[in-house]
Amino acid sequence: MIFFTNLDLFSIGIAMAATGTLGFVVFNNDRKSITNKIFLWFCIISIFWSIFNYFSYKSRDADIILFSLRLEIFFAVWWVVSLFFLLLVFPKQKLEIPGIVKYILPKALYMNYNSRIATDIGG
């Protein structure tokens, strides 16, 4: 019966283990490939995002929920950035970043980490 009460934790644990295993297997296939490195980074970020998503889903305390939601947003932004870079370099061996990405990406990341975002729990 205990198994059925923690079924959501069990399923998230299986998904995180599978994601981590897949990331390391792909990375160990060719350690010099930028695609494999970015895929590993993508898998690691996905695991951390899943952890904080679970905490925000299961917590009852408002402060813990706010903290986990902030970390969830933090990892969600890095998840999108890593997905972008994965799609940018997918069949290539080396990373070539276009000039516009070098200009826009830092500004977009700054907007996410601005101190005025998610500062209080509205009530």
KEKEPA-56577 format. One line per 10 residues: number of its first residue (from 1); for each residue x, y, z of N, C-alpha, C, CB. Coordinates in steps of 0.05 Angstrom, whole numbers, m for minus. Atoms other than C-alpha are relative to their C-alpha. Glycine has a CB too. Layout:
! residues N
NUM) X Y Z X Y Z X Y Z X Y Z  ...
! end
This chain:
! residues 123
1) 16 m24 0 0 0 0 17 25 0 m18 0 24  m18 m23 m1 58 48 13 8 7 m29 24 m5 18  m9 m5 27 78 40 m60 m20 18 m15 3 m27 m15  20 m15 14 12 69 m84 m3 29 10 m27 m14 1  2 m27 m10 15 130 m39 23 17 m11 1 m1 31  m22 m15 11 82 150 m69 5 m6 m29 26 m6 16  m2 7 28 68 132 m141 11 23 m16 m27 m9 m10  m10 m23 15 81 202 m166 30 4 5 m15 26 9  m29 m2 m5 150 204 m132 15 m23 m14 5 m2 30  m12 23 14 165 135 m160 2 5 m30 m16 m26 6
11) m1 m5 29 147 155 m231 19 22 m7 m28 7 m10  m19 m21 5 187 219 m227 29 m10 4 m5 24 19  m26 12 m4 246 180 m199 9 m17 m23 0 m17 26  m6 17 24 243 130 m257 7 18 m24 m24 m18 m7  m5 m18 22 239 187 m307 27 15 3 m23 21 m3  m25 m13 m4 298 223 m276 24 m19 m3 2 13 28  m21 20 4 340 160 m274 4 m7 m29 m7 m26 16  m2 5 28 324 145 m346 12 23 m15 m28 m7 m12  m11 m24 13 340 216 m367 30 2 5 m14 25 10  m29 m1 m7 407 215 m330 15 m22 m14 3 m2 30
21) m14 22 14 425 147 m358 3 6 m29 m15 m26 4  m1 m6 29 408 168 m429 21 22 m5 m27 9 m10  m20 m22 4 449 233 m421 28 m10 2 m5 21 21  m28 9 m3 511 197 m396 8 m21 m21 3 m12 28  m6 19 22 506 141 m448 6 15 m25 m24 m19 m4  m6 m16 24 502 192 m504 26 15 2 m24 20 m5  m25 m15 m4 559 233 m474 24 m19 m2 0 13 27  m23 19 1 604 172 m466 4 m12 m28 m5 m23 20  m3 9 28 591 153 m539 21 15 m15 m27 1 m14  m20 m17 12 632 212 m563 3 25 17 m8 8 m29
31) m4 m22 m20 659 259 m509 9 26 m13 21 m9 20  m9 m24 13 687 309 m559 m22 15 m15 23 m6 m19  22 m12 15 621 323 m595 m15 20 17 m19 m22 m10  15 m21 m14 588 388 m575 m29 m7 4 3 27 m14  28 9 m3 520 357 m588 m3 m18 24 m8 m14 m26  2 18 m23 533 303 m537 3 15 26 20 m22 m2  m4 m16 m24 558 353 m486 m24 16 7 25 19 m3  24 m16 m5 498 398 m494 m24 m18 7 m6 18 m24  22 18 m8 451 338 m491 3 m9 29 0 m24 m19  m4 7 m28 482 317 m425 m8 23 18 30 m7 5
41) 8 m24 m15 474 389 m399 m31 2 0 12 25 m13  29 m1 2 401 387 m423 m12 m21 18 m8 m5 m30  11 21 m17 389 321 m386 4 7 30 14 m27 m6  m5 m7 m28 420 346 m321 m19 22 9 30 10 3  19 m22 m6 379 410 m323 m28 m10 2 2 23 m21  27 12 m1 317 369 m337 m5 m14 27 m4 m20 m23  2 13 m26 331 328 m274 m5 20 22 25 m17 5  3 m20 m21 339 389 m230 m27 14 m2 22 20 m1  26 m12 4 277 421 m260 m22 m19 11 m5 7 m30  20 20 m10 237 357 m245 0 m1 30 6 m27 m11
51) m1 1 m29 261 357 m173 m15 23 13 29 0 10  13 m24 m12 238 428 m158 m29 2 m9 15 25 m8  27 1 8 175 418 m198 m16 m19 20 m3 m10 m29  13 18 m19 158 359 m152 m3 13 27 17 m26 2  2 m14 m26 174 400 m89 m22 21 0 27 12 7  21 m21 0 129 457 m111 m28 m13 m2 4 18 m24  26 14 2 74 406 m126 m8 m13 26 2 m22 m22  6 15 m24 79 368 m60 1 16 26 19 m23 2  m4 m15 m25 96 422 m9 m27 13 9 21 21 m3  23 m13 m11 44 452 37 7 28 11 m12 m17 23
61) m8 m26 m11 84 510 66 4 20 m22 27 m3 16  m1 m21 21 78 575 27 28 9 m6 m17 24 8  m27 m9 5 151 595 36 16 m21 m16 14 5 27  m13 21 15 176 528 11 m10 m1 m29 m4 m28 14  11 0 27 129 531 m48 11 23 m16 m31 2 1  m11 m23 14 153 601 m66 29 m4 m7 m2 26 17  m28 6 6 226 580 m60 3 m20 m22 14 m9 26  m3 20 20 216 518 m101 m10 9 m27 m16 m25 8  9 m11 25 177 556 m154 21 19 m12 m26 16 4  m22 m16 10 234 606 m160 22 m17 m12 12 18 23
71) m20 18 12 283 549 m170 m11 m15 m24 9 m20 21  12 12 24 235 516 m218 1 18 m24 m29 m8 6  m2 m19 22 232 579 m260 29 3 m9 m12 27 8  m28 m2 7 308 585 m256 9 m23 m18 17 0 26  m8 23 17 318 514 m283 m16 m2 m25 m3 m25 16  16 0 24 262 522 m333 12 19 m21 m29 9 5  m13 m18 18 298 581 m364 25 m12 m11 7 27 13  m24 13 10 363 543 m368 m6 m25 m17 18 m8 24  9 22 17 324 483 m396 m5 10 m28 m25 m13 12  6 m11 27 299 526 m453 26 9 m14 m19 24 2
81) m26 m8 12 369 555 m465 15 m25 m9 17 16 21  m14 25 9 399 485 m467 m14 m13 m23 3 m19 24  15 11 22 344 461 m513 6 16 m26 m30 0 5  m7 m17 23 358 521 m559 28 m7 m11 m1 29 8  m27 6 9 432 505 m561 2 m29 m11 20 3 23  0 27 11 418 431 m572 m11 0 m28 m17 m19 18  12 m2 27 374 448 m632 19 15 m18 m27 13 1  m19 m16 17 427 498 m656 23 m17 m10 10 23 16  m25 15 7 485 448 m656 m5 m29 m6 19 2 22  6 29 1 449 381 m666 18 m17 m17 m28 m3 m8
91) m17 19 16 486 350 m725 30 8 0 m10 m2 m28  m27 m11 3 551 390 m714 18 m11 22 0 30 1  m20 8 m19 615 374 m678 11 24 17 24 m13 m14  m10 m24 m14 632 446 m658 m22 21 3 24 13 m15  20 m20 m6 592 504 m629 7 26 m15 m2 5 30  m2 m26 14 582 565 m674 m25 16 7 3 m4 m31  22 m16 m9 538 617 m641 m4 24 m18 4 9 30  5 m24 16 505 669 m687 2 25 16 m27 m2 m13  m4 m26 m14 518 742 m670 m25 10 14 8 20 m20  24 m10 m13 445 758 m654 m5 m15 26 m24 m3 m19
101) 4 16 m25 443 702 m602 18 11 22 6 m30 m5  m18 m11 m19 504 732 m568 m10 27 11 28 4 m12  10 m26 m9 467 798 m564 m26 m3 16 m6 18 m25  27 2 m12 396 775 m544 0 m17 25 m19 m10 m20  1 19 m22 410 717 m497 7 12 27 19 m23 m6  m6 m12 m27 444 756 m440 m22 18 9 26 15 m1  22 m18 m8 388 807 m441 m25 m15 9 m7 19 m23  23 17 m7 334 753 m439 5 m13 27 m5 m21 m21  m6 13 m26 369 718 m381 m1 20 23 27 m13 m1  1 m21 m20 375 784 m343 m29 6 7 15 25 m9
111) 28 m6 m6 301 796 m350 m12 m21 18 m16 2 m27  10 21 m17 287 729 m317 10 3 28 7 m27 m12  m12 m1 m27 333 742 m258 m2 27 13 29 m9 m1  4 m26 m11 309 812 m245 m12 m3 28 m19 17 m18  8 3 m28 297 822 m171 m30 7 5 17 17 18  28 m8 m4 226 849 m182 m19 m23 m8 m6 24 m17  17 23 9 201 781 m208 m4 m19 24 12 m14 m24  7 20 m21 166 735 m157 12 7 27 9 m28 m9  m12 m8 m26 185 774 m95 m18 m4 23 7 30 m1  18 3 m22 123 763 m54 m24 m18 m8 m11 28 9
121) 23 17 4 64 717 m46 m24 19 2 m2 m23 20  24 m17 0 1 755 m66 m22 m12 17 m10 5 m28  20 12 m16 m56 748 m19 m25 17 3 10 m5 26
! end
